[in-house]
Amino acid sequence: MALIKSLSPRGAPAQCPPPATRRRRIAPRVSFAEPCPAAGVLPTEEPPMDDEEMKKQTPPLVAAVTAQGVAAAFLFLATTFWPQALEAPFLLVCAQGLLAAAVSAAVQAPRWWWLIHALFPVAIYGALQLPIDPVWYLIAFILMLAIFWRTDVSRVPLFLSNRLTAEALLRLLPPESARIIDLGCGDGGLLRHLARARPDCRFVGIEHAPLTWAWAALASRGLPNLSIRRGDFWRENLAPYALVYAFLSPEPMPRLIAHARKCMSEGALLVSNSFMAPGAEPEAVIDVDDRRQTRLYCYRILGLGRGKVQA
């Protein structure tokens, strides 16, 4: 089993850091020297879910359709015995949303799904009242699908990293030539900034949304040390990379940690934008001085003893 460890800044004394998490503004370059052997590990008694366990979970879209379907079936039966309710369609739509939210809460779905269920039928009803050709709704759906793709499956919305975050990440790159990957690179802006600043390094971005990937690939032409690929980053072998950057969401973080433990090489660095890794408290938290108060959570991958990372 691999251990998720925190960074040890260059020049720090050869002793274990205090357990409290250290926060600092955009940090100086971080050394890839031997990290401190202090424990900041994933607990073995409650390991994060692996890929197979994640696949067994009910897909969010299926759960959402089921909740709305149960609510619709209940209202259908109710209007069968009380047909006067059909004379107030807006109230029925509101009831549909509230019932679907109640079903979502009953199955212990995340709370933000409750709000989506409550508002979705009302939004659809309101859109149908507008004098807009239905073709435009289809065009809007196709465009949104091309930009965000299957967010219902990946549970990762389109988050873009700003320039100040790129500057902070630049200071975390190793001094020697290395390979760096961005899991879900979006428009590729962060990688383009890094590729121009460090022509000695090789950068790879993985993006699954077709239109977003096409934009990133076209914008990155002319940078020979940057490659943008379309695909599923969960299938990517992370062993060759010295630094793995991810700006995902809370939902896939357990799977990300399991994937990092399984695939990343010993001594490699995992940097998560905004979202902490469950079960591992980072020692280094970089506060980026931007408008959204970005935080980068930094973990180093270590094997037991001096051996390689074990799956």
HELIX and SHEET records of a PDB file:
HELIX    1   1 ASP A   51  LYS A   56  1                                   6    
HELIX    2   2 PRO A   60  PHE A   81  1                                  22    
HELIX    3   3 PRO A   83  GLU A   87  5                                   5    
HELIX    4   4 PRO A   89  ALA A  106  1                                  18    
HELIX    5   5 ARG A  111  GLN A  129  1                                  19    
HELIX    6   6 PRO A  134  PHE A  148  1                                  15    
HELIX    7   7 THR A  151  SER A  154  1                                   4    
HELIX    8   8 ARG A  163  LEU A  170  1                                   8    
HELIX    9   9 GLY A  189  ALA A  197  1                                   9    
HELIX   10  10 PRO A  210  ALA A  219  1                                  10    
HELIX   11  11 PHE A  233  ARG A  235  5                                   3    
HELIX   12  12 MET A  253  CYS A  263  1                                  11    
SHEET    1   A 7 LEU A   3  LYS A   5  0                                        
SHEET    2   A 7 ARG A 295  LEU A 302 -1                                        
SHEET    3   A 7 LEU A 269  ASN A 273 -1                                        
SHEET    4   A 7 LEU A 243  ALA A 246  1                                        
SHEET    5   A 7 ARG A 179  LEU A 183  1                                        
SHEET    6   A 7 ARG A 202  GLU A 207  1                                        
SHEET    7   A 7 LEU A 226  ARG A 230  1                                        
SHEET    1   B 4 LEU A   3  LYS A   5  0                                        
SHEET    2   B 4 ARG A 295  LEU A 302 -1                                        
SHEET    3   B 4 ALA A 284  ASP A 287 -1                                        
SHEET    4   B 4 ARG A  22  ARG A  24  1                                        
END                                                                             
